[in-house]
């Protein structure tokens, strides 16, 4: 794809043979995004404790179980917001059901006074798009694969902070997804890298990703926004069904997730950055990089990658910038102490930018059958990075003080997750040993750095300064309460099974 803000209009190649298109499919990337100048503080997802003791006794369809499990388990992300009470449901609703999709744009009106003379949006949220459906229908009928007849209807699925999502319906009941960018100034390199990444994953793995049908990245086009038309993949978000699954099915789901990670681990790169067309590594596209920068890097080492998040010209308050020299020195000392840690050095591997339950689609046909993975979505801001960063527990098997009912089961699931991932590599191999080392060596020095400097733009200067000082105290070893690698649980202790191995590497 050319690096241009103008349309890329090509006749699409045929989608993967055997793909099932379905109105029951989930929306693509309807969750909250966090990229560009409008990125704001990413708040932690709040999962309310939910008793599920009767789920396995329910007589009913998988949809009934998913509906029950999803109650009290709504994932809220607040990028692009300033007040929690202003947040609305940014998911698309139950993908299998009545099809009652509300246009979220009607629920959050804005006034013209929020625009500045340059046409940028002053509030924490971009305005709802006004799309030209007739132009969109014409483009869809001409450019999409196959002969599906006329585009008969376009329905709104939902809206995230940076995208709106529509389903396009055709005469033969075929559907596809349209994703429309709300930020008129978003750097096109973000979408170009996402498309290049999906294409690379499609060609080099068996991971199912949405196929791209048509792209137009010119925000002034006839439709009214830059957009991508892509395949409609069948399935449910994993987070909507997770609590309805018995342990056996959860282990099956984790095994399929492990297979995805193992395939990503098998993709090797010599630099850290985001993919360009053809699979070469280019500048890093990251949520906190301002829209006016065409990415940063690429980087030869993990240390260079980390230091890129704390540059001298960072848009931070002066009190934070004053701490940067010591933070940089602390990061360098830590990385020097990890010289023997192969998990932090090349070769680098492909890391999904948001590998969480809202981006994993599963089909669950019957309560008596195991769910099967139907696709992985939301590949924007994917990058090549260290094995240490690739080998992470899924968030939904980490412990939380707000959900202590799951402590024992989560421990079992984490143990099996590590075991299954390690066993994707030959016994006694350096790769298998490195996978286990990635989990053994988790430390707040790195995870705290990412949380503080590399995953959010803070909108609370006082909180930002407090957290930055706390991180420095942790690096110095002078904090009164040293933080563990994972801090969702106040009495966290590393899993004891991480001390085991299968004999170590054969060199």
Backbone torsions as a table, in degrees:
resi	resn	phi	psi	omega
1	UNK	NA	138.4	179.0
2	UNK	-73.4	146.2	176.7
3	UNK	-80.1	80.9	-175.7
4	UNK	-142.3	152.2	177.6
5	UNK	-85.4	7.2	-177.6
6	UNK	-100.6	172.5	-171.2
7	UNK	-64.3	146.5	168.6
8	UNK	-113.0	105.2	-173.8
9	UNK	-121.0	108.3	-179.2
10	UNK	-136.5	149.7	172.2
11	UNK	-66.2	128.9	-174.9
12	UNK	-76.2	153.0	171.8
13	UNK	-79.2	162.4	-178.8
14	UNK	-65.8	145.1	177.9
15	UNK	-70.3	167.7	-178.8
16	UNK	-57.5	135.3	-179.6
17	UNK	-59.1	141.5	174.5
18	UNK	85.0	0.3	178.8
19	UNK	-66.0	139.5	177.7
20	UNK	-101.2	115.1	174.3
21	UNK	-89.4	138.7	-174.4
22	UNK	-153.4	141.6	173.4
23	UNK	-67.7	-15.8	178.4
24	UNK	-79.8	1.3	-177.0
25	UNK	-69.4	160.3	177.0
26	UNK	-85.1	157.7	173.5
27	UNK	-69.2	148.6	178.5
28	UNK	-90.6	122.6	172.5
29	UNK	55.1	50.0	179.8
30	UNK	-88.5	-7.7	-180.0
31	UNK	-73.3	167.5	-178.3
32	UNK	-63.2	134.0	174.5
33	UNK	-96.0	171.2	175.4
34	UNK	-152.4	78.8	-179.1
35	UNK	-139.5	160.5	174.5
36	UNK	78.0	-169.3	-174.8
37	UNK	-63.8	-29.8	-175.2
38	UNK	-80.4	1.9	-178.7
39	UNK	-63.1	141.2	178.6
40	UNK	-130.9	-175.7	-176.3
41	UNK	-60.2	128.1	176.8
42	UNK	-89.2	110.5	-179.1
43	UNK	-83.2	152.5	-180.0
44	UNK	-67.6	142.2	176.5
45	UNK	-64.2	135.8	-176.6
46	UNK	-106.4	109.3	179.0
47	UNK	-103.4	118.2	-179.9
48	UNK	-80.2	138.4	178.4
49	UNK	-60.3	136.8	-175.2
50	UNK	-136.9	126.0	176.0
51	UNK	-74.2	127.9	-178.9
52	UNK	-123.6	23.9	-173.2
53	UNK	-65.1	-21.8	-177.8
54	UNK	-101.8	2.0	-175.4
55	UNK	-62.0	-42.6	-176.8
56	UNK	-69.9	-14.6	179.7
57	UNK	-93.6	-1.9	-176.0
58	UNK	-70.7	131.5	169.6
59	UNK	-94.4	119.4	-179.3
60	UNK	163.5	-177.0	-176.3
61	UNK	-78.4	168.8	174.7
62	UNK	-62.5	-34.0	179.1
63	UNK	-61.7	-37.6	177.2
64	UNK	-63.1	-43.7	-178.7
65	UNK	-66.3	-42.5	-179.9
66	UNK	-62.9	-41.8	179.4
67	UNK	-60.6	-43.9	179.8
68	UNK	-65.5	-44.2	-176.7
69	UNK	-66.5	-32.2	-176.9
70	UNK	-73.9	-20.1	179.6
71	UNK	-65.6	127.3	-179.5
72	UNK	78.6	4.8	-177.9
73	UNK	-127.1	36.6	-179.9
74	UNK	-76.9	129.5	179.3
75	UNK	-88.4	120.3	-179.0
76	UNK	-113.1	127.5	174.0
77	UNK	-123.2	138.4	-169.7
78	UNK	-119.5	27.9	174.9
79	UNK	-62.3	136.9	179.6
80	UNK	85.1	9.0	178.7
81	UNK	-121.3	159.3	173.3
82	UNK	-114.9	-20.2	-177.8
83	UNK	-129.3	128.7	-179.6
84	UNK	-57.9	-35.7	-176.3
85	UNK	-69.5	-13.2	178.5
86	UNK	-85.7	-9.0	-176.1
87	UNK	-69.6	140.8	174.8
88	UNK	-122.5	166.5	179.9
89	UNK	-64.4	117.5	-177.6
90	UNK	-102.7	9.0	173.9
91	UNK	-87.3	168.0	-173.2
92	UNK	-90.2	0.1	-178.1
93	UNK	93.1	176.7	-179.3
94	UNK	-63.0	122.4	-175.9
95	UNK	-71.9	-22.7	178.7
96	UNK	-116.1	110.1	-177.5
97	UNK	169.9	-141.7	-171.8
98	UNK	-74.3	-17.9	-178.7
99	UNK	77.7	19.3	179.7
100	UNK	-79.9	90.1	-179.5
101	UNK	-101.7	120.6	177.9
102	UNK	-92.6	144.6	175.2
103	UNK	-81.9	109.5	-175.9
104	UNK	-63.6	-16.9	-178.8
105	UNK	-61.6	-27.7	-178.8
106	UNK	-73.4	-12.0	-173.2
107	UNK	-97.0	0.3	-175.2
108	UNK	-146.1	77.4	-176.6
109	UNK	-74.5	147.6	177.3
110	UNK	-126.3	163.5	179.8
111	UNK	-112.4	158.7	-178.0
112	UNK	-64.3	-19.3	-179.8
113	UNK	-67.8	-12.9	179.7
114	UNK	-82.6	-3.4	177.4
115	UNK	-93.4	143.6	171.1
116	UNK	-99.3	175.1	-174.1
117	UNK	-65.4	-20.7	179.9
118	UNK	-86.6	-0.1	177.6
119	UNK	83.8	12.3	178.1
120	UNK	-96.2	160.7	-172.4
121	UNK	-96.3	124.7	-175.3
122	UNK	-84.9	-25.7	-177.2
123	UNK	-76.2	-179.1	-179.5
124	UNK	-80.0	-3.9	-178.1
125	UNK	-134.2	141.2	177.2
126	UNK	-73.8	152.3	-177.4
127	UNK	-68.3	154.7	176.0
128	UNK	-63.1	141.4	-178.0
129	UNK	-76.7	145.9	170.9
130	UNK	-112.7	97.6	-172.5
131	UNK	-94.0	145.7	175.5
132	UNK	-87.7	95.7	-175.1
133	UNK	-65.4	-33.3	-179.4
134	UNK	-65.8	-42.2	176.9
135	UNK	-64.5	-40.5	179.6
136	UNK	-64.1	-42.4	178.7
137	UNK	-61.4	-43.4	-179.6
138	UNK	-60.5	-46.3	179.4
139	UNK	-62.6	-44.2	-177.7
140	UNK	-62.8	-42.8	-178.7
141	UNK	-65.0	-30.2	-176.7
142	UNK	-86.1	-40.9	-168.9
143	UNK	-97.1	-20.0	-173.6
144	UNK	-77.6	152.8	-174.1
145	UNK	-72.3	154.9	176.6
146	UNK	79.1	178.3	178.4
147	UNK	-116.4	90.6	-174.6
148	UNK	-103.9	4.3	179.6
149	UNK	80.2	-158.9	-177.4
150	UNK	-76.6	150.1	171.2
151	UNK	-78.4	112.2	-171.2
152	UNK	-92.3	-23.1	-175.8
153	UNK	-159.1	151.2	174.5
154	UNK	-130.8	120.6	-177.9
155	UNK	-117.2	144.2	178.8
156	UNK	-83.1	130.7	178.4
157	UNK	-95.8	-43.4	-178.2
158	UNK	172.2	-173.6	-173.6
159	UNK	-148.0	132.7	169.7
160	UNK	-104.0	-177.3	-177.6
161	UNK	-64.8	-26.2	-174.2
162	UNK	-123.0	-6.9	179.3
163	UNK	-140.9	152.4	166.1
164	UNK	-115.5	148.2	-174.3
165	UNK	-125.1	135.4	178.2
166	UNK	-127.7	151.9	168.7
167	UNK	-104.1	130.3	176.5
168	UNK	-101.4	125.3	-177.7
169	UNK	-107.6	142.2	-177.4
170	UNK	-122.2	169.7	-173.8
171	UNK	-57.9	-34.6	-176.5
172	UNK	-92.0	17.1	179.9
173	UNK	73.5	7.4	174.0
174	UNK	-74.5	149.2	178.9
175	UNK	-136.0	157.7	170.3
176	UNK	-142.9	171.1	-177.1
177	UNK	-107.7	137.5	170.5
178	UNK	-114.6	128.8	177.1
179	UNK	-116.4	126.3	-171.1
180	UNK	-120.6	130.5	-175.3
181	UNK	-83.5	126.8	-178.4
182	UNK	-83.0	-28.2	-178.0
183	UNK	-84.2	108.8	-177.5
184	UNK	-66.8	-17.9	-177.0
185	UNK	-104.8	6.5	-178.2
186	UNK	-59.6	134.6	-179.9
187	UNK	-66.1	126.0	-176.6
188	UNK	-65.5	-17.5	179.9
189	UNK	-61.7	-27.5	178.9
190	UNK	-63.3	-51.9	-179.4
191	UNK	-68.9	-39.3	179.7
192	UNK	-60.2	-40.6	178.1
193	UNK	-67.9	-39.9	178.4
194	UNK	-60.0	-45.7	-179.5
195	UNK	-65.2	-40.7	177.8
196	UNK	-63.8	-37.6	179.8
197	UNK	-66.8	-46.9	179.1
198	UNK	-60.1	-40.8	179.2
199	UNK	-63.9	-41.3	-179.4
200	UNK	-66.2	-44.0	179.3
201	UNK	-63.4	-41.2	178.9
202	UNK	-60.4	-40.4	-175.0
203	UNK	-80.7	-26.3	-171.3
204	UNK	-113.7	-0.6	177.4
205	UNK	-141.1	177.8	173.5
206	UNK	-102.7	11.4	179.0
207	UNK	-68.7	131.0	-179.1
208	UNK	-82.6	123.0	178.2
209	UNK	-128.7	154.9	179.1
210	UNK	-64.3	133.5	176.1
211	UNK	-81.4	138.9	-178.5
212	UNK	-87.5	129.6	-179.7
213	UNK	-102.1	-40.2	-176.1
214	UNK	-158.0	143.0	-177.9
215	UNK	-133.5	134.8	169.8
216	UNK	-141.4	108.9	-173.8
217	UNK	-99.7	14.9	176.4
218	UNK	-90.6	112.2	-177.0
219	UNK	-68.0	-10.9	179.1
220	UNK	-100.4	15.5	-178.0
221	UNK	-67.8	175.8	-174.1
222	UNK	-65.2	-24.4	-179.2
223	UNK	-74.3	-32.4	177.4
224	UNK	111.0	2.8	178.3
225	UNK	-168.2	153.3	171.5
226	UNK	-66.4	144.9	-173.1
227	UNK	-154.2	162.2	174.3
228	UNK	-131.2	131.5	171.7
229	UNK	-102.5	128.7	-172.2
230	UNK	-142.9	173.2	-177.5
231	UNK	-65.7	145.5	177.6
232	UNK	-97.4	108.7	-175.9
233	UNK	-96.1	135.7	179.9
234	UNK	-77.5	143.5	174.7
235	UNK	148.0	173.1	174.4
236	UNK	-112.0	146.6	167.6
237	UNK	-57.5	135.7	-178.8
238	UNK	-59.9	-36.8	-175.8
239	UNK	-63.9	-22.5	-179.4
240	UNK	-77.4	-19.6	-177.6
241	UNK	-114.6	-11.2	-169.9
242	UNK	-53.7	-47.6	-175.8
243	UNK	-73.2	-12.9	176.9
244	UNK	-87.2	-6.1	-175.5
245	UNK	-91.2	136.3	172.2
246	UNK	-75.8	167.1	-172.2
247	UNK	-56.7	-41.2	-179.6
248	UNK	-57.7	-42.1	-178.4
249	UNK	-74.0	-33.2	176.5
250	UNK	-63.4	-40.9	177.4
251	UNK	-63.7	-38.2	177.0
252	UNK	-64.2	-42.0	177.4
253	UNK	-62.0	-45.5	179.7
254	UNK	-62.2	-36.8	178.8
255	UNK	-61.7	-37.4	179.0
256	UNK	-73.0	-34.5	175.3
257	UNK	-67.4	-40.7	177.1
258	UNK	-58.6	-39.4	179.7
259	UNK	-62.2	-38.5	176.9
260	UNK	-62.5	-48.6	-179.1
261	UNK	-61.7	-40.4	-179.5
262	UNK	-64.0	-37.6	177.8
263	UNK	-68.6	-39.0	176.6
264	UNK	-66.0	-34.7	176.9
265	UNK	-66.1	-25.5	179.9
266	UNK	-78.9	-6.5	176.7
267	UNK	-94.4	118.8	-172.7
268	UNK	-110.4	138.5	179.2
269	UNK	-137.7	155.6	-177.1
270	UNK	-99.5	-3.3	178.9
271	UNK	-137.4	162.9	175.6
272	UNK	-100.7	124.0	-179.7
273	UNK	174.5	-166.7	179.4
274	UNK	-107.4	153.7	-174.5
275	UNK	-77.4	144.9	171.9
276	UNK	-108.5	167.0	176.7
277	UNK	-51.9	135.2	-176.7
278	UNK	95.0	-8.9	175.1
279	UNK	89.5	7.5	175.4
280	UNK	-79.2	154.6	-178.7
281	UNK	-89.0	124.1	179.0
282	UNK	-117.6	-161.3	-179.8
283	UNK	-58.1	146.2	-179.9
284	UNK	-70.4	127.9	172.3
285	UNK	-103.0	117.2	-172.0
286	UNK	-137.7	147.2	-175.2
287	UNK	-55.4	-30.6	-175.2
288	UNK	-96.4	1.9	175.7
289	UNK	-77.2	126.1	-177.9
290	UNK	-57.1	151.0	-175.2
291	UNK	-60.0	-27.5	-175.0
292	UNK	-81.1	-3.8	174.3
293	UNK	-99.7	134.1	179.0
294	UNK	-86.8	48.4	-179.2
295	UNK	87.6	175.0	178.1
296	UNK	-135.4	149.2	178.6
297	UNK	91.0	-154.8	8.3
298	UNK	-75.7	173.0	-172.1
299	UNK	-121.5	143.7	-179.1
300	UNK	-83.2	-26.5	-174.9
301	UNK	-133.6	159.0	176.1
302	UNK	-64.4	-33.8	178.8
303	UNK	-62.9	-45.4	178.2
304	UNK	-61.3	-39.3	178.3
305	UNK	-61.3	-46.9	-179.7
306	UNK	-63.5	-44.7	-177.0
307	UNK	-66.1	-21.5	-179.8
308	UNK	-66.2	-18.2	180.0
309	UNK	-86.0	-6.6	179.1
310	UNK	-130.9	59.6	179.8
311	UNK	-77.3	163.2	179.2
312	UNK	-62.9	-30.9	-176.4
313	UNK	-97.1	22.4	179.6
314	UNK	-61.2	145.7	178.0
315	UNK	-84.8	81.7	-178.7
316	UNK	-135.7	163.6	176.3
317	UNK	-68.0	153.0	-174.5
318	UNK	-58.4	-36.4	-179.3
319	UNK	-64.1	-32.9	177.2
320	UNK	-72.9	-45.4	-179.3
321	UNK	-60.1	-30.6	179.2
322	UNK	-66.3	-23.0	179.2
323	UNK	-86.7	-16.4	-173.3
324	UNK	-57.3	-43.5	-179.9
325	UNK	-56.0	-43.2	179.3
326	UNK	-69.5	-35.8	177.1
327	UNK	-63.1	-44.5	179.4
328	UNK	-60.9	-43.4	179.0
329	UNK	-62.5	-40.7	179.3
330	UNK	-65.2	-40.2	177.9
331	UNK	-63.8	-42.9	179.9
332	UNK	-63.1	-43.0	178.7
333	UNK	-61.9	-42.4	-179.3
334	UNK	-63.4	-46.2	-178.0
335	UNK	-65.7	-34.0	175.6
336	UNK	-64.3	-33.9	178.5
337	UNK	-72.1	-13.2	-178.3
338	UNK	-105.0	23.3	-176.6
339	UNK	-59.0	-29.5	-178.9
340	UNK	-91.8	2.7	-176.2
341	UNK	-90.2	97.2	-175.5
342	UNK	-62.8	-22.1	-177.2
343	UNK	-70.9	-11.9	-179.3
344	UNK	-105.8	10.1	-177.2
345	UNK	-126.1	168.0	177.7
346	UNK	-61.6	152.7	6.6
347	UNK	-74.9	151.3	178.0
348	UNK	-96.9	163.4	-171.7
349	UNK	-132.2	161.8	-177.1
350	UNK	-79.0	127.2	-176.8
351	UNK	-120.3	119.8	177.5
352	UNK	-63.0	137.7	-174.5
353	UNK	-69.7	-19.2	-178.7
354	UNK	-154.1	68.3	-173.7
355	UNK	-81.9	77.6	-176.2
356	UNK	-134.6	175.4	-169.0
357	UNK	-63.3	-25.6	-179.7
358	UNK	-75.1	-11.5	180.0
359	UNK	-111.2	11.6	177.1
360	UNK	-114.0	119.4	-177.6
361	UNK	-103.3	131.1	179.4
362	UNK	-129.2	145.7	172.5
363	UNK	-102.8	126.7	178.4
364	UNK	-125.1	98.8	-169.8
365	UNK	-81.4	-29.7	-175.9
366	UNK	-155.1	147.1	177.2
367	UNK	-61.0	-15.1	-179.4
368	UNK	-96.9	0.9	179.5
369	UNK	-122.0	153.6	-178.7
370	UNK	-78.8	143.7	175.7
371	UNK	-63.7	149.3	176.4
372	UNK	-126.1	139.7	-178.0
373	UNK	-66.5	128.0	179.4
374	UNK	-110.2	-16.7	177.9
375	UNK	175.4	157.2	172.6
376	UNK	-116.7	128.1	-175.8
377	UNK	-118.6	177.7	175.7
378	UNK	62.1	70.0	-177.2
379	UNK	-97.3	9.6	177.7
380	UNK	-69.5	147.1	-178.1
381	UNK	64.2	19.7	168.3
382	UNK	-70.3	146.7	-176.3
383	UNK	-148.4	163.6	171.8
384	UNK	-86.9	129.5	-176.5
385	UNK	-150.9	-168.4	-173.3
386	UNK	-77.1	157.6	174.3
387	UNK	-62.5	-33.7	176.7
388	UNK	-55.2	-44.9	-178.8
389	UNK	-75.9	-32.1	178.8
390	UNK	-67.5	-40.7	-176.2
391	UNK	-84.8	83.5	178.2
392	UNK	-124.1	146.7	172.0
393	UNK	-65.7	139.8	168.5
394	UNK	-58.0	142.5	-175.7
395	UNK	-60.6	-29.1	-174.3
396	UNK	-79.2	1.5	171.1
397	UNK	-116.4	10.5	171.8
398	UNK	-86.8	149.4	-178.7
399	UNK	-78.7	149.0	176.6
400	UNK	-139.0	140.0	178.5
401	UNK	-59.4	-23.8	-178.3
402	UNK	-85.8	-1.3	-174.7
403	UNK	-143.7	55.5	-173.0
404	UNK	-74.0	-5.9	177.6
405	UNK	-63.4	-21.0	-171.5
406	UNK	-104.0	7.3	-174.5
407	UNK	-55.2	-52.0	-175.4
408	UNK	-65.6	-44.3	179.8
409	UNK	-66.6	-40.9	178.7
410	UNK	-58.4	-38.3	180.0
411	UNK	-63.2	-42.2	176.8
412	UNK	-63.0	-43.9	-178.0
413	UNK	-65.6	-38.9	178.7
414	UNK	-65.1	-42.3	179.0
415	UNK	-59.8	-45.6	-179.6
416	UNK	-68.6	-34.6	179.3
417	UNK	-61.2	-48.3	179.3
418	UNK	-64.1	-43.8	-179.4
419	UNK	-60.6	-47.1	-177.5
420	UNK	-65.6	-38.8	179.8
421	UNK	-68.4	-43.4	178.9
422	UNK	-61.6	-37.9	-177.0
423	UNK	-74.6	-4.5	171.8
424	UNK	-71.5	-10.4	-178.6
425	UNK	-119.1	153.7	-173.0
426	UNK	-57.8	137.9	178.9
427	UNK	-59.2	133.2	-179.5
428	UNK	82.4	-0.5	-176.7
429	UNK	-81.2	158.7	175.1
430	UNK	-62.2	-34.9	-178.9
431	UNK	-64.9	-43.2	179.6
432	UNK	-65.0	-42.2	178.3
433	UNK	-63.3	-39.4	-178.2
434	UNK	-65.9	-35.0	177.7
435	UNK	-61.4	-48.6	179.5
436	UNK	-64.5	-38.2	178.2
437	UNK	-62.8	-34.2	179.4
438	UNK	-59.5	-36.9	178.7
439	UNK	-82.3	-38.0	-179.8
440	UNK	-62.6	-36.0	-171.1
441	UNK	-93.8	13.5	177.2
442	UNK	-60.0	134.9	-175.5
443	UNK	-146.4	151.5	178.3
444	UNK	-66.7	-24.5	179.4
445	UNK	-55.9	-38.1	178.3
446	UNK	-92.7	-48.6	-176.6
447	UNK	-66.0	-35.6	176.2
448	UNK	-67.8	-36.5	177.4
449	UNK	-61.6	-48.8	179.8
450	UNK	-58.2	-44.6	-177.4
451	UNK	-64.9	-36.7	-176.1
452	UNK	-83.0	-44.0	-168.6
453	UNK	-115.0	-19.3	-168.1
454	UNK	-120.0	6.7	-179.6
455	UNK	-129.1	-1.9	-174.9
456	UNK	-156.5	154.3	165.1
457	UNK	-109.3	122.7	-171.7
458	UNK	-81.6	142.3	172.5
459	UNK	-111.6	12.0	175.4
460	UNK	-123.5	92.4	-177.1
461	UNK	-55.5	-38.6	-179.0
462	UNK	-65.4	-41.7	179.3
463	UNK	-68.7	-40.2	178.4
464	UNK	-59.7	-45.7	-178.8
465	UNK	-65.8	-41.3	179.0
466	UNK	-61.4	-44.7	-178.7
467	UNK	-68.3	-36.6	179.2
468	UNK	-65.1	-42.6	177.7
469	UNK	-64.7	-39.8	178.7
470	UNK	-63.2	-41.0	179.3
471	UNK	-61.7	-41.1	178.9
472	UNK	-63.6	-40.1	177.5
473	UNK	-62.2	-37.3	177.3
474	UNK	-64.6	-43.2	178.7
475	UNK	-63.1	-39.4	-179.7
476	UNK	-72.7	-21.6	-174.3
477	UNK	80.3	20.1	-176.8
478	UNK	-105.0	0.9	-178.7
479	UNK	-69.3	144.0	179.3
480	UNK	-69.0	-25.0	-179.8
481	UNK	-132.5	98.4	-176.9
482	UNK	-71.8	131.6	-174.5
483	UNK	-84.1	142.2	174.7
484	UNK	-79.8	175.7	-180.0
485	UNK	-62.4	-40.7	179.7
486	UNK	-115.9	125.5	-171.7
487	UNK	-117.6	22.9	177.0
488	UNK	-74.4	-17.5	-177.6
489	UNK	-123.5	126.3	-172.1
490	UNK	-64.8	-29.1	-179.0
491	UNK	-106.9	34.6	-177.0
492	UNK	-59.7	138.0	170.5
493	UNK	-136.2	143.0	179.0
494	UNK	-58.5	144.5	179.0
495	UNK	-64.3	128.7	-175.3
496	UNK	-65.0	-27.9	-176.7
497	UNK	-67.2	-14.6	178.4
498	UNK	-69.4	-15.7	177.8
499	UNK	-76.4	-15.8	-178.9
500	UNK	-84.5	163.9	177.2
501	UNK	-157.1	176.9	-179.9
502	UNK	-111.9	39.7	176.4
503	UNK	105.7	-8.3	178.8
504	UNK	75.2	176.5	-175.5
505	UNK	-75.6	148.0	172.7
506	UNK	-98.8	107.8	-174.5
507	UNK	-88.5	NA	NA
